[in-house]
Amino acid sequence: MKIHKYQFPLLYGDYDAYIPGYVRCLSVGQQGDNVSVWVISDSACENVEFVQFAVCCTGRTIPPGFFSHYIGTIQEKLEDGELVYHVFSNK
């Protein structure tokens, strides 16, 4: 098992990943303009899991199926304030 990183743009929406030997998400963070999700997975495994991630702004609706799999929160500082994103997965 290894820790792997998956990145997607820091935007409100759903993102798909095909992760070999997926075990679970460890953490989420911001790197530049991207959301990075670190997961435990086995890249040598033939079983590939389809994992969806949802990035939701505070006050927005969480998509069905994502409520119980909270990964973390990211705060993005802007010139006129900040945005707060919450990241969820379907597994």
ABEGO torsion letter per residue (X at the ends): XBBBBBBBBBBBEBBBBBBBGBABBABBBBBEABBBBBBBBBAABABBBBBBBBBBBBGBBBBBGAAABBAEBBBBBBAAEBBBBBBBBAX
